[in-house]
Amino acid sequence: MSCAAGSVRPSIDRAVPALGGTVVLASLALTRLHDRRWQALTAFVGGNLVFYSAVGWCPASLVMRRLGMEQSTPCAKP
């Protein structure tokens, strides 16, 4: 849940897992329809998601930052 009720722009913190999940589902579909080697893409994305959760950045987040997306900020407690 977001603190800013009118916040429309997605943050990097939410976009990275969404992108990762989308690519994982697409690679699983490609594995099923075409070739088992697409599972390597699933492993790569999974590794990047683990890396992102541990360190706070991954190649996708760097690209998103260059494209102008902002990192989310924690909500101030009243």
HELIX and SHEET records of a PDB file:
HELIX    1   1 ILE A   12  LEU A   33  1                                  22    
HELIX    2   2 ARG A   36  TRP A   38  5                                   3    
HELIX    3   3 GLN A   39  VAL A   55  1                                  17    
HELIX    4   4 PRO A   59  ARG A   66  1                                   8    
END                                                                             
